[in-house]
């Protein structure tokens, strides 16, 4: 998983970390994707969202 290579921290601090990808695919699941992404972000704890 290349996305997991871009995390910052020690091995210990990332021990219970996980990578979460949420990307709509054009023509597959993009209809209503904006609202679905908003709902997903509402579920995730604020501490895991980097701004």
URQUICOR-V328239 format. One line per field, one symbol per residue. phi: phi as a letter, one per 20 degrees, with the letter a starting at -180 (. if undefined). psi: psi as a letter, one per 20 degrees, with the letter a starting at -180 (. if undefined). A space follows every 10 residues. Layout:
BEGIN
phi->???
psi->???
END
This chain:
BEGIN
phi->.ffffefdqf gffegdebdc dccfdgndbe fmffffffff fffffgfede d
psi->ohhiijqprr hghjgjqqpo pnpqppigki pjhghghghg hhhqqhiiop .
END
